């Protein structure tokens, strides 16, 4: 039973009352009139965005990607390598081969030698003098001049005076103060605390009563009417407005798509179909006629002209090579043969040659010069 009493009440759900019925249809009509232009503009922007993405943004992105991959990336790598070669490596070489050796062998090595050969022995000597001479002398002097006089003054003068002063303070000041605190101040404090406690309880009860009355008045005059207004008026109206906006958005979408289909049908029958018919019945035959009557002859003429131009270029290159070879022979002279027997003879293989020309007729295996030599011998 206790759990049922303290359970949170379920939220209020308004039913289909007369106010809801009266508000629903006018609100939906008004919202549809207001939402329809927004939905049509939204659908138009969406279609334009898709068209722009397909026609402009996607090719532009591919072009930018190609420029980045083929142009900017190689240029950036080349500039990076150039910057490293011009800015980084000189400083690295200067640091590695100039600054580090100079600092190491010009500063650190002399300082290390100075520390190990001069400063360390001098420090050890100063430490020995300090430990063996200065510390015992100063310690004995301070003990003789300061410590023993202070101990004597404390033992024979300050301590007796302190004990006497402590006895006088305890018996003349502390004991009377303790009596006054125990038999005067403590009862007076307890009475004042009881009076203040009673006054605080009375004030707290009065404040709680005033607060309870003010809270009841606020709940009765302000919160309860506002809760009733929210439950009975604002919540149903708000729900109906939200539902009307959703329904109007969907209906506006249907109307917008219908208007778009009508506009597409009109655009196709007024522009697209005539253009397609013109392209299919006029432009295509004209294009085929121009391709067969003009394009093919022009292509054949261009091919023949290209062949003639390549032949002329080949002849010109051959003539240039021949003229260059003749000029070289005129300036330098004909090359001398290593073997006198091969000054004149066939281009085919002979007894004294090792090369063979495939297109030359075979020569006799015994040359005339060899026969004359045999006859003379």
FENMO-V119529 format. One record per helix or strand of 2 or more residues. SS is the DSSP state (A for helix, B for strand). FROM is the first residue (numbers start at 1). LEN is the number of residues. If there is no record, write none. Layout:
SS	FROM	LEN
SS	FROM	LEN
This chain:
A	2	5
A	18	315
A	340	3
A	368	9
